[in-house]
């Protein structure tokens, strides 16, 4: 069994509405509470970082699955949305919606198009971050898969 360890350093010099910093691997950024939650909105925040972790894990997993399947793409982009519910002052990360857009090469077949649709669904359940938050945060997929104009 292999284990990978990741280490994050955090500095929070003040109280609730101050600005701190984190450093992990190649990511070094300021952190604070977002303005939607009455914070200063400097740098990033836990809500954006969870969305970023889920989105990057998903898109990398999908790209790897497409590569293993021998699918040649023209383009792979994605937008993701995180929804946080606030009820009675309690913040709950409710849902993440991934909207990948896959454009296959102009010579792609209908069979390849269907395979990408299946992989798009499978990538969501295969991604390590999706599995980690499963049962706590709903993940929705709105995939768009098409063939490039020839």
C-alpha positions in Angstrom: 0.0 0.0 0.0 1.3 3.4 -0.9 0.4 6.5 1.0 0.9 10.1 -0.2 1.2 12.9 2.4 0.4 16.5 1.6 1.3 19.3 4.0 -0.3 22.7 4.3 1.1 25.7 6.3 -1.5 28.2 7.5 -1.1 31.6 9.2 -4.1 33.5 10.6 -2.9 36.6 12.4 -6.2 38.1 13.5 -9.8 37.4 14.2 -12.8 36.5 12.0 -12.6 39.2 9.3 -8.8 39.3 9.0 -6.7 37.9 6.2 -4.4 34.9 6.5 -2.2 32.9 4.2 -1.8 29.3 3.2 1.0 27.5 1.4 0.7 23.9 0.1 2.9 22.6 -2.8 2.8 25.2 -5.6 -0.2 27.0 -4.1 0.5 30.0 -2.0 -2.4 32.4 -1.5 -4.2 34.7 0.9 -7.4 33.4 2.5 -10.4 35.1 4.1 -14.1 34.8 4.5 -15.9 35.6 1.2 -18.0 38.8 1.0 -21.2 36.7 0.6 -20.6 35.6 4.2 -19.8 39.1 5.4 -16.1 38.7 5.1 -13.4 40.8 3.5 -13.2 38.7 0.3 -9.4 38.8 0.0 -7.7 35.8 -1.7 -9.6 32.5 -1.7 -11.8 30.8 0.9 -12.7 27.3 1.9 -15.8 27.2 -0.2 -13.8 28.1 -3.4 -11.0 25.6 -2.4 -13.5 22.7 -2.0 -15.0 23.6 -5.4 -11.5 23.8 -6.9 -10.5 20.5 -5.4 -13.7 18.8 -6.7 -13.4 20.4 -10.2 -9.7 19.7 -10.7 -10.0 16.2 -9.5 -12.9 15.6 -11.9 -11.4 17.1 -15.0 -8.1 15.3 -14.5 -9.9 12.0 -13.9 -12.0 12.5 -17.1 -8.9 13.4 -19.1 -7.1 10.3 -17.8 -10.0 8.0 -18.6 -10.3 9.5 -22.1 -6.6 8.9 -22.7 -6.7 5.3 -21.5 -9.7 4.8 -23.9 -7.7 6.2 -26.8 -10.1 9.1 -27.3 -8.6 12.1 -29.1 -10.1 15.4 -28.1 -10.1 18.8 -29.6 -10.8 20.6 -26.4 -11.8 19.9 -22.7 -13.1 22.7 -20.6 -15.3 23.0 -17.6 -17.3 25.3 -15.4 -18.2 24.3 -11.9 -20.6 25.9 -9.4 -20.7 25.4 -5.6 -23.9 26.1 -3.7 -23.8 26.8 0.0 -27.1 26.9 2.0 -27.5 29.1 5.0 -30.4 28.1 7.2 -30.7 29.6 10.8 -27.1 30.8 10.6 -25.7 27.3 9.8 -23.6 27.2 6.6 -23.9 23.9 4.7 -22.1 23.1 1.4 -25.1 21.7 -0.4 -24.2 21.0 -4.0 -21.4 21.1 -6.6 -22.4 21.2 -10.3 -19.8 20.2 -12.9 -20.4 21.3 -16.5 -17.7 19.7 -18.6 -17.6 20.5 -22.3 -15.8 17.9 -24.4 -15.1 18.5 -28.1 -13.9 15.5 -29.9 -11.9 15.7 -33.2 -13.9 16.2 -36.4 -13.4 12.5 -37.4 -14.8 11.1 -34.1 -17.6 8.5 -34.4 -20.9 8.3 -32.7 -19.6 5.3 -30.7 -16.7 7.5 -29.4 -19.2 10.3 -28.6 -21.3 7.8 -26.5 -18.1 6.5 -24.8 -17.2 10.1 -23.7 -20.7 10.5 -22.2 -20.3 7.3 -20.2 -16.8 8.4 -19.1 -18.0 11.8 -18.0 -20.4 10.1 -15.6 -17.9 7.5 -14.5 -15.2 10.2 -13.8 -17.5 11.8 -11.2 -17.8 8.7 -9.2 -14.2 7.7 -9.7 -12.6 11.0 -8.6 -11.0 10.8 -5.1 -12.5 14.1 -4.0 -16.0 13.2 -5.1 -15.7 9.9 -3.2 -14.4 11.8 -0.1 -17.4 14.2 0.0 -20.0 11.6 -1.1 -23.0 11.5 1.2 -22.3 15.1 2.4 -22.3 17.2 -0.7 -24.5 16.4 -3.7 -22.6 16.4 -7.0 -24.5 17.0 -10.2 -23.2 16.6 -13.7 -24.3 18.6 -16.8 -21.9 17.3 -19.5 -21.9 18.6 -23.0 -20.1 16.3 -25.5 -19.8 17.2 -29.2 -17.8 16.6 -32.3 -15.8 19.5 -33.7 -17.0 21.0 -37.0 -15.1 19.6 -39.9 
